[in-house]
Amino acid sequence: MDCQRVEPGFVRRPEGTRRFALLACEVLYREVTFLLPLSRHAIDVIWLSQGLHDLGGARMAAELQRVVDGLPPGRYDAVLLAFALCNNGVVGLRRGDAPLVIPKAHDCIALFLGSRQRYREYFDANPGTYYLTTGWMERDDSKPEGRVEETPQHRMGLDRSWEDMVAQYGEDNARYLRETLGNLTSHYNRLVYISQPYDRLLGFEAEARKAAAEKGWEFETVAGDLFLLARLLNGEWDGDFVVAAPGECLAACYDEEILRACPCPGACRGERPQSPP
């Protein structure tokens, strides 16, 4: 039996639907894949390693710009970014033939909680909080493909095995290096697991609770909210989003808006990000 073939022009998308490209950080994998079937629009997803954040803002922006530049010209009505400001990792991004759309958020925790306002209120009321989600728990070892040597962890040797460190430095020195350089959570005292309706029976919350107990931290489960992400995918872009027109760049704001669009690369951050060699 032959595969069914579609005659060109015979099948059309419903009226009012558009085609988007979505560049998404993989820590949002379960959230985005949950929402995709609910959007009326045709969305092509490009998943990107959460390890891009380890490259620093400038290198992360350059890598994202390379991906944006590689999208087929004229194919998309808009390019969506399931990212946040992320330590300036999106500053300077632009697309010449379609708008760039991104939520106004400092980091992805706002995307899990549903708004930057809710995140700000919780952050201010609960200092010293470490946040976990399914994505952060199952993809925390993700590395940017082909660029591991550029990460701070690699430069400090923290991505090496315990056996390798002992062989080079000796057990006492290796233990000191791990405890001194590798303790990235020393200023936290509580852990919050952000739950979603589809993960309650999957065991992630129990593992997060166990991790908090091992650290001696307080633990709390907070209900997540996918409202902000859903509006990104549904094309419902109000004041919670930046819509950079074709040719405009994304720029950081140092106020409650967090991100804005600017008309020229030089006004955003010196120069437009260049694709890495």
C-alpha positions in Angstrom: 0.0 0.0 0.0 1.5 3.3 -1.1 1.7 6.3 1.3 -1.0 8.9 0.7 0.1 11.9 -1.3 -1.3 15.4 -1.1 -2.1 17.3 -4.2 -0.5 20.8 -4.1 -3.2 23.3 -3.1 -5.7 20.7 -2.3 -5.2 20.9 1.5 -5.1 24.3 3.2 -4.5 25.4 6.8 -7.6 26.8 8.6 -8.1 30.5 8.0 -6.2 32.7 10.4 -3.4 30.2 11.1 0.2 31.2 10.7 3.5 29.4 10.5 6.1 30.1 13.2 9.6 28.9 13.9 10.2 28.3 17.6 13.7 28.4 19.1 13.2 26.7 22.5 15.6 26.0 25.4 15.3 22.3 26.1 14.5 22.8 29.8 11.1 23.7 28.5 10.7 20.5 26.5 7.8 19.0 28.4 6.0 22.3 28.7 6.3 23.2 25.1 5.4 19.8 23.8 2.3 19.8 26.0 1.2 23.1 24.5 2.0 22.6 20.8 -1.1 20.5 20.0 -3.3 23.2 21.5 -2.0 25.9 19.2 -3.9 26.6 16.0 -0.7 27.7 14.3 1.9 25.5 12.5 5.0 25.6 14.6 8.4 24.2 13.7 10.5 23.7 16.8 14.3 24.0 17.1 15.5 22.7 20.4 18.7 24.2 21.9 20.8 23.0 24.7 20.4 24.6 28.1 24.2 24.4 28.2 24.3 27.5 26.0 23.9 29.5 29.1 27.3 28.3 30.3 29.0 30.0 27.3 28.2 33.5 28.7 25.9 36.1 27.2 27.9 37.1 24.1 28.6 33.5 22.9 25.1 32.4 23.6 23.7 35.3 21.6 26.1 34.5 18.7 25.0 30.9 18.7 21.3 31.8 18.8 21.9 34.3 15.9 23.5 31.6 13.9 20.4 29.5 14.3 18.1 32.4 13.5 20.1 33.2 10.4 19.9 29.5 9.3 16.1 29.5 9.1 14.7 29.4 5.5 14.1 32.9 4.2 10.4 33.8 3.7 9.0 30.7 5.3 7.8 32.0 8.7 5.4 34.7 9.8 7.4 35.1 13.0 10.3 33.6 14.9 9.4 32.8 18.5 12.0 32.6 21.3 11.1 30.3 24.3 13.9 32.0 26.2 14.2 35.0 28.5 16.9 37.7 28.9 19.1 34.9 30.2 22.1 37.0 31.3 21.9 39.0 28.1 22.1 35.8 26.0 19.4 37.2 23.6 20.6 40.8 23.4 21.2 41.9 19.8 19.3 39.1 18.1 17.4 40.1 14.9 15.8 38.6 11.8 15.5 40.4 8.5 12.3 39.0 7.1 10.1 38.2 10.1 9.4 39.6 13.6 11.2 38.1 16.6 8.9 37.5 19.6 10.1 36.8 23.1 8.4 37.0 26.6 9.6 39.8 28.9 11.4 37.8 31.6 14.7 37.8 33.3 15.0 34.0 33.2 13.0 30.9 32.5 11.5 30.6 36.0 9.0 33.3 34.9 8.0 31.1 32.0 7.3 28.2 34.4 5.3 30.5 36.8 3.2 32.2 34.2 4.4 35.8 34.5 7.4 38.0 35.4 5.2 39.7 38.0 4.5 36.4 39.9 8.1 35.5 39.7 9.2 38.9 41.1 6.8 38.7 44.0 7.9 35.2 44.9 11.6 36.0 44.5 11.3 39.0 46.7 9.4 37.1 49.4 11.6 34.1 49.4 15.3 34.9 49.0 17.8 32.1 48.8 15.5 29.8 46.8 16.7 27.3 44.3 14.1 26.3 41.7 13.6 23.0 40.0 11.4 21.7 37.2 11.3 18.5 35.1 13.5 20.1 32.5 16.2 21.3 35.0 16.2 17.8 36.6 16.5 15.7 33.5 18.6 18.0 31.3 21.0 19.5 33.8 23.9 17.7 32.2 23.3 19.1 28.7 26.2 20.7 27.0 26.4 23.0 23.9 27.4 20.7 21.1 31.0 21.2 19.9 31.6 24.0 22.4 32.1 22.3 25.7 35.7 23.7 25.9 34.3 27.2 26.1 32.2 26.6 29.3 33.5 27.8 32.7 33.0 24.2 34.1 35.4 22.9 31.5 38.0 25.6 32.0 37.9 24.9 35.8 38.0 21.2 35.3 34.7 20.6 37.0 33.4 18.5 34.2 36.1 15.9 34.8 35.5 12.6 36.5 36.5 12.2 40.2 39.0 9.6 39.2 40.7 11.9 36.7 41.0 14.7 39.3 42.5 12.3 41.9 45.0 11.0 39.4 46.2 14.6 38.6 45.9 16.4 42.0 45.8 13.6 44.6 42.7 12.8 46.7 42.9 15.6 49.2 43.6 18.3 46.6 40.8 16.9 44.3 38.3 17.0 47.2 39.3 20.6 48.1 38.9 21.7 44.5 35.5 20.0 44.2 34.2 21.5 47.4 35.6 25.0 46.8 35.0 25.5 43.1 32.1 23.1 42.6 29.8 24.3 45.4 27.5 26.5 43.3 24.6 26.3 45.8 26.1 27.5 49.0 24.0 30.7 49.2 20.7 28.8 48.9 18.6 27.5 51.9 15.4 26.4 50.3 14.3 24.5 47.2 11.1 25.0 45.3 9.8 22.4 42.8 7.5 24.0 40.2 4.9 21.4 39.3 2.7 21.1 36.2 -0.5 19.1 35.9 1.1 16.4 33.8 4.1 15.6 36.0 2.4 14.9 39.4 2.7 11.1 39.1 6.2 11.0 37.4 8.4 11.1 40.5 10.1 14.4 39.9 8.6 16.1 43.0 9.8 13.3 45.2 13.3 13.5 43.9 13.3 17.3 44.4 12.1 16.8 48.0 14.9 14.2 48.6 17.5 16.7 47.2 16.3 19.4 49.6 16.5 17.0 52.5 20.1 16.0 51.6 21.1 19.7 51.6 19.2 20.4 54.8 17.0 23.0 53.0 13.4 23.9 53.3 11.2 22.4 50.6 8.0 23.7 48.9 6.0 22.7 45.8 4.5 25.6 43.9 2.0 25.1 41.1 3.3 26.2 37.7 1.3 28.2 35.2 1.8 27.9 31.4 -0.3 30.9 30.5 2.7 33.0 29.3 4.1 30.2 27.2 0.7 29.4 25.8 0.2 33.0 24.6 3.6 32.9 23.0 2.6 29.8 20.9 -0.9 31.1 20.2 0.3 34.4 18.8 -1.4 36.4 21.6 1.4 38.9 22.0 0.4 41.7 24.3 2.5 43.9 26.7 4.1 40.8 28.2 6.1 40.2 25.0 8.6 42.1 22.8 7.8 41.9 19.1 10.8 43.1 17.3 9.9 44.1 13.7 12.1 42.7 10.8 15.5 44.3 11.1 15.1 45.4 14.7 17.2 44.0 17.5 16.4 42.8 21.0 17.8 45.0 23.7 18.0 44.7 27.5 16.1 47.2 29.7 17.1 48.1 33.2 13.5 48.5 34.4 10.4 46.4 34.8 10.1 45.9 31.0 13.3 43.8 31.0 13.5 43.6 27.1 12.7 45.9 24.3 13.1 46.2 20.5 15.6 48.8 19.1 16.0 50.0 15.6 19.7 49.4 15.0 22.4 46.9 16.2 24.7 49.6 17.6 22.0 51.0 20.0 21.6 47.5 21.6 25.0 46.4 22.4 27.9 47.7 20.3 27.6 45.3 17.4 25.2 42.6 16.1 26.2 39.1 17.4 28.3 37.3 14.9 27.9 33.6 14.2 30.7 31.5 15.8 33.4 30.1 13.5 
